[in-house]
Amino acid sequence: MNSLLRVLSYLKPYQGKVALTLFLAISTTLLDLVPPWLTKVIVDNLVENKDMTPVYWAIAGIAFVYLARNFTNHKRIVINNKVEQSVVFDLRSEVYRSFQKLSLKYFENRSTGELMSRANDDVNYVERIFIDGVEQVVTAVLTLIGISVILFYMHWKLALLALLPIPFLIYGAWIYTEKAHSQYHVVRKRAASMNSKLQDSISGIRETLSFNRQLHEVEQFEKRSRDYCEGTLKVMRMWAIYSPTMMFLGSLGTVLILLFGAGLVQANEITVGSLVAFVGYLALFYTPINQLHSVNHMLQHALASGDRLFEIIDTVPDVRESPNAVLPLTNVRGIIHFDQVNFSYIEGKPAIRRIEFTLSAGEKIALVGHTGSGKSTLVKLLMRFYDVDSGIISLDGYPIKDLKLSYLREQIGLVSQDPFLFNGTVAENIMYGNIEASREDIIKAAIASHADPFIKNLPDGYDTQVGERGVKLSGGEKHRIAIARTFLKDPPIIILDEATSTVDTKTEYHIKEALNKLMAGRTTLSIAHRLSTLEGADRILVMRDGELVESGTHDALISIDSEYANLFQYQVHL
């Protein structure tokens, strides 16, 4: 229920429009109460007085009421939709902002499809109940109160008969709520699982086609889709029992009124018009009750979705900025020091141990070692994608934990082995390095990264759409755009994470030229798969099983029986 209160708080900025919506809804409800009374006037005058003048006035009154009702309802819908979309926007934006604050670990432990399901589907489910539902509950309650007053005014004995089914309706609602709530959580989890598989299948379509696994993928998706459908059907079966039962109980009230009301008419205790009006009001009386049942149905779905949304919003990032984080006023020199750094992804299984080294300003250091030796982990720690378990990493003498995260990451340019390109234009992807950059600056960065020649040959040049993840470009082209992006950022520190490991020799040559320009005058930490590319490094650090085991120049390490020499000779003879 906490989710309910929290979502309602999103209505606060729009309380004026919400109040107007409720006013119009109440007005519509009050207008609904008029036609049955005017119907009583018509019937009684036709049966008893035979006077048509009141009949005509009553008919005109009903026509006016219907016109006024439709007008107020139109205005209510328009304003309600505006509030609805505003709240959806605010809630989805907060979820998205929360995504941006979360640590890398959060995303590595959850599928993209699941998170997309929360940001889209769950927001919509929450909106439906907390915008439409609030209005429906208020109008339903007011309708029940208003009609109850009218019914007791008309005939208190008949009114008591009309209220007899109410305790059974309340009990039924309580039973349904108890059983449905947990099942809705199951349904939302299965929906997320299905969406996750769908997203995975689309992203991996090349592998699916190359391995001829289309049938396997269909089977996997259908299994999750079937689980989702079965979970939904279970909820629907509960609703299929609950809703008709509640409606049947409500209809018993009408039967009782007709049974006893007919006797009262014969006994001249009430008029025919009063009985007709009473039945008319009774129909209006049970409509909001059924409406509340529907709201309860939506509420269980929405509460499950709300819990999933607020799990994201309430998650405290593993990597947090210190409340006393500093913002150095001096220019960054680029001195990086690892002081006895230890880190584990999984408790009890160290990824790196006792790492100790220093990068001087402008120095170019290469990290080498077998896969899984801890090279990429050092990069993640330096950028504070993760925090160290113990030890200190410092930049220009400042522990990076004491620096503002935005400041730290602004000083570092990362070029990875598989650079990510957004589904936009070439220019937009380069401009990601500096969103304030001019077109001229973008082109200069592309020229510096040797990307300008191939960009000009694209169908729309710099305005060419690269496709999702840059699918329309080759690996070498994506790398050069990534380098251009880093040129535009112009950071004092460069990290190259196996930046040429996935390209051919010719492309590697062009990329190396671009990287040499990029590294000039900057502190550089380079992770390389091809050791032949590291001969220009000032110093080489050799990693093994999470530890730093060797350090020296290429020539010095080659000249001795070192681990680096063995790695180098192995690659030379491949």
N, C-alpha and C positions, 0 to 999 in steps of 0.2 A: 504493500500500500504506500510505502515511501516513494516509489516511482510515480504514483498518482500525484502526490503533493508536489514533487519536484517538477513534473511536466506542467502542472497548473501554474507554476511560477513563471513559465515562459509566456503566459498571457499578460503579465504585469505591464510590459511596455505598451500594450494595446488595450488597456483596460477601458478607455473611452469607447472604442469600437465594440469591445465585448459587451459593455453596458448597453450600447445602442442595439446590438444584436439581440440581447436578452429582452430589451424593452419591446422590440418589434415581434419577437417570438411570443412574449406574454400578450401583446395586443392581438396577435393572430389567434392565440388560445382563447382569449376573452370573446372575440368575435365568433368563435366556434360555438360558444355557449348560447348565442342568441337564436339561431334558427329553430331548435327544438321548442323554445318557448313561443315563438311566432307560429310554429306549426300547431301548437295547442290552441292558440287564438283562432286559427283558421278552422280547425276541426270542430271546436266548440260552437263557433258561430254557424257553421254549416249544419251541424246536428241539432242545435237547440234554437237558435235565433233566426236562421235563414236570412240574416242580414249580410249582404255582400260587401258593404262599404268597409268594415274592419278587415274583411278577407283581402280586398284589394290592397289596402294599406300594409297588411302583414306580408303579402306577396312582394310588394315593392320594397319593404324593409329587408326581406330575405335576399332580394336581388342586390340591394345596396351593401348588405353585409358581405356577400360573396365577392363583390367587387373590391371592397375595402380590404377584405381578407387576402385576396390575391395580390393586391398592391403591397401590403405590408410584408407578405411572404416573399415577394420579389426582392424588395429592399433588403430583407433579412438575409436572403441567399447571397446577394451581391457582396454585402459587408462581411458576412461569414466567410465567404471564399477568400476575401482579401486577408482577413485575420489568419485563416487556415494556412495559406501559402506563406505568410510572414513567419508564422511559428515553425512551419516545416523548414524554411530557409534558416532560421536561427538555430534550430536543433541540429540540422545537418551540418551547419557551419561549425558549431561547437564540437561535434563529433570529429569533423575533419581537422579542426585546430588541435584537438586532443591527439589525433594521429601524428601530427607534426612534432608534438612534444615528447612522444614516447621513445624509448630506447630501441636500438636495433634488435635487442634480444626479444622484445615483444613480438615483432614481426616475424622473426625467425621461428617462433614457436606456434604461429598461426597461419592458416592458409589465406591467400588473397581473396578467394571466393567468399570465405566466411566473413571477412572484414567488409567486403563490398555488400554482402547481404545485410549486415548491421546498418551500414550507412545509408542504404536505400530502402530495403523492404521494411526493416524494423522501424525506421522513422515514419514511414507511411502508416504502419499499423498503429503506432502511438498517436499520430495526428488524428486519425479517424475517431478514436474514442475521446480524446481529450479536447477536441474542438466540437465535433458534432455531438459527442456524448454528454458533455457538460450542458449544452443547450437543451438536449432532449430530456435530461434528468430534471432540470429546472422547470421546463414547461410541463412535463409529465406530473410532477409533484403539485404544481399550481393547478393543473387541470383536475387532479384528484380532489384537492381541497375545495375548489370552486364548485365542482359537480356534487360533492358530498353535501355542501351547504344547501344547494338547490334541492337535492333529493330529500333531505330531512325537512326542508321547508314545505315541500309538496306533500309528503306523507312519510312520517318517521318510521312507521311499521314496515312499509315497503323498502325504505332505505336500509333498515337493519337486515332485511332479507338479502339485499344487494351486496352487503358487506360480508356475508357468511363465507364465501370462497376465499377471502383475503388471507386468513391464517394459513390455508393450504398452499396458496400461491407463494407466500413468504418462505414457508418450509421447503417447497420445491426449489426455489431460487438458491437457498442455502446449500441444499444437497448438490445441485448442479455446480455451484461455485467450488465446493470442496473437491469434486471429482475432476472438473475440467482444468483447473489451474495448472496442475502438474503436467497434464497431457499437452497443454499448449507449449510448455517449455520443451517437451520432446519434439513437437512439430517444428518449432523454430530452429532447433539444433539440426534436425534432418534437412530442413530447407537450406541451412548454411552449408551442410555437407554436400548437397546436390549442386549448389552454386559454386562451391569450391572445385568440384570435379569438372563442371562445365568450363570454368575459367582455365583450369589446368589443361584440359583437352584442346581448347582454342590456342593457348600459348605453345603447346607442344605438337601442333598439327604437322610440322615437318617430320618430327620423329615418328609420329603415327603413320604417316604415308610411307616413309622410307623403310620402316619395319613391317609394313603391311598389317597393322594392328587395328584397323578400323572396326572390325567386328568385336574385338576385345574391348575397345573403348566404348562402343555402343552398349555392350553387356554391363560394363562397370557403371556407366551413367544410368542405365535403366534400373539397375539394382538400387541405386540411391534414390532415383525418382520414385521407384515402387515403394521404398521405405517411407518416403515423404507422403505419398498418396495414402498409404495404409494408416499412417499416423493421423492425417487429415480426416480420413474416413471414420476413424475411431471417434474423433471429436464430433464429426457430423452425425454419427449414430447417436451419440449422447444428446446432441441438439435435437435430433429427429424424435427422440422420446420426450425430451423436456418441453419443447415448444408446443406441440399439439396437446400434451397433457395440461399445460398451463392454460391454453386457449379453451380446452374442454371444461376445465374447472370454472373459468370465467363465464362460459356460456350457460353453466348451471344457474348462475344468478339471473340471467335473462329468463330462463324457463320458470324459475320460482316466481319472478315478478309477473309474468304472463298468467301463471296459474292462480296466484292469489289476487292479482290485479283485476282479473276478469270477474272474480267474485265481488270485489269492492265496487266495480262499476254497476253490477246487478243490484247491489245493496244501496246504490246511489251515494256511496261515500266519496267517490271521486268521479269526475267526468271522463268521457271517452278521450277527449283531448288531453287530459292530464295523464291518462295511461299511455297514450301515444308519445307524449313528451317525455314521460318517465322512461319508456323503452329507448327513445332516442338518446336521452342523457346517459342511459346505462351503456349504450354502445360506445359513447364517448368516454365513459368511465373506464371500461375495460381496455380501450385502445392504448392509453398511456401505460397501463399495467403490462400489456404485451410489449410496449415500447421499452419499458424498463428491463424486461427479460432479454430483449435484443441487445440493449446496452450492456447488460451483464455478460452476454455472450462475447461481445466485442472487447469488453473490459479484460476478460481473462487472456485473450490474445494480446491485447495491448500491454498488460502488465508484464507478460513474458518478454515482449519486445523491449519494454522500458528497462527491465533488469539487464538485458544484454547491452543496451546503449550506455547505461550509466556505469556498467563495468568498464567500458572504454574510458569514459570521462573521468572516473574516479581512480583509474590506475595511476599509481605513482611511478614515474620513470625510474629505472635502475640508475641511470646517469642523471644527476640533478645539479643544477647550478648552485654554488654556494651563496647564501644570503649576503655574504660580504665579498662577493666576487669583484675583482679589480679590473680596471681598464687602463693599462699602462699608457702613459702619454708620449713616451719615446718611440721612435721607429724600431720595428723588429729587426734584430740582427740575424736571428736564425740559429742561435746556439741551443742545441737540444741535448739534454742529459737524462739517461736512464740510470737510476740509482737503486740497485738491488730489487728489481721489479719482478714480482711473482703474480701469476694469474691462472685461473682455472675456469673453463666453461662449465664443467661438471665438478661438483665438490669431490675432492679426493683424487682427481685426475688432472694434475698440473699441465697446462698448455705451454707455459714458459716458466723458467726458474732462474732466479738470481741473475737477471740481465743487467749488465753494467757496461755502459759505453757513452761517449760524448761525440756529438757532431759539432765541429767548429763552424763559425759563420762562413758560408760559401763553400763548405767542404762537400764533396760528392762521395757518398758511402754506398757500397753495394751490399745487399744481403743475399746470401746464397744458402742452399741446403736442400735436402730431399723434401718432397711433399709431406706436409704435416710436421715439419721441424719447428714451426712457430713464426715464420717470417711475416705472413699476413696478419697474424695476431698482434705483432708489434705496431703495425700500421693502425689497426683498429683502436689500440690503446692510446696511441699518440693523438688520434683525432677524437678521442673520448667517445667512441661508439660503445665502448665498455670502460669500466673503471678497474684499476689494478686492485688485486687483493692486498698487496703490501708493496712497499717501496714507493719511490717518487719519480715522476716524469716531469721535467721542468723545461721551460722555454725562456731563454735569456735570464735565467735565474729565478723565474717565477714558477712555482708548482702549477701545473696546468689545471689542477682542481680548484685553484684560487682565481683562475681567469674566467671571464665571461665566456660562455660557450660560443656565442656568435663571434666574439673577437678571436678566439683560438682558431676556429674553423675558417675564418676569413684569411688567416695567415698561411693556410696550407692549400696547395693545389694538388688534387689527386687525379692521376690518369691510370685507370685500371686495365686489366687484360681484356675485359669485356665491357667497354663503356656503354652506358645506358643513354639512348637518345629518346626524347619525348616525341609523341605523335604530333608533330608540327612541322614547320619549315626548317630549312637548313639555318637560316638567319636566326630564328627563334632559339634553336638549340645552341648556337654559338653564343648568343646574347645571354644565355643562362649564367655565363661567367660574370656578367655585369649588366643587369637589366636596364641600366641607365645609358648604355653605350649607344653611340650613333651608328648609322649605316657605314660611315667611313671607318669607324673603329672596328666594326665587325669584319670588314674586308681586309683591313690591315692585319688583324689577327689570323685570318684565313691565309693570307700571303705568307706570314711568318711560319705557319704550320704546314706549308706546301699543300694546302687544301684548295686554294683559289683556282688552279687550272681545272681540276675535275668538277668543281662546283659550277664553273662557267659552262661546262659541257652538259650539265643536267637540263632537263626540259624547261624548267622555269628558273634556272640559276639559283640564286640565294633564296628564292621563294618556292622552291621545290618541296613538296611534302615528302618527308622521309619515311612515313608509315610507322606503325606501332613498333617500338623498340628499334627503329631505324632499319626495318626489314628491307627497304628498297635500296640500301647501300651495302657495299662490300665491307668486310672487316677492316681493311686498311683505310677506307674512306671514313668509317666511323671513328677510327683511332685519330685520324687527322682533325676531324671536327672536335673531338674531345680535347685534343691538344690546343686547338684554336680557342676553345672555351676557356682553357686554363691560361692561355696568353692574355685573354681579355680580363680575366680575374686579376692577373699580375700579382701573385702572392710571393712572399720572400722565401717560402719553403715549398719544395716540390717532392711529391711521392709518386714514384713510378712502380706500380704493382704488376710486374710481368707484362709491360705495355706492348711488347712486340712478340709475345710467345705464340700468337695465333695467326700470324701473317706470313706470307712467302718472303723469300730472301730479297727480291727486288723491292717489294713494298716496305720491308723492314729497313732497307737502306734509306728510303725517303723519310720514313718515320724517325729514324735515328738522326737525320739531318735536322728535322724539326725539333726533336727533343734536345739536341745539342744547343740550339738557339734558346730553347726554353730554360735549360739548366744554367745558362751563362750567368754568373754572378749570384746564383741562388743556392741555398743549402738544399742538397738533394739526397733523398733516401730512395735507393732503387732496388727493387726485388726483381731478379732476372732468372728466367728459366734457361736461356741460352748464355752460358758463361763467356762465350766468345765476345759478347757485347760489352763486357765489363772491364776491358783492358784500360779504358780511360778513367776508371774510378780512382780517387785519391787513396781509398782504403776499402778493403773487402772484409766483411764480417761473415763468418761461417757458423750456421746454426745446425744443431743436431739434437733431436728429441727435446726441444724446448730450451736448450742451453746454448750459450755463446761459447764455442770451443776454439775458434781461431780468429786472428785479426792481423791484417797486414796488406801490403800492396800485392798486385797480381804477380809481379816478378819475384818478390820475396817468398810468397806462398808456393809458387811453382818450383822454386829452387830447392825446396825441402820436401821431405816425405810427409806432406800434409793431407788433411782430408780434402781441402780445396784442390790440390794437385791431382788427387785420385778422381774427383768429380770431373775436373777439366779433361784429363786424359780419357776418361770414359766417354765423354761427349765427342772428343776429337776422333775417336775410333768408331763412332756410330755410323 
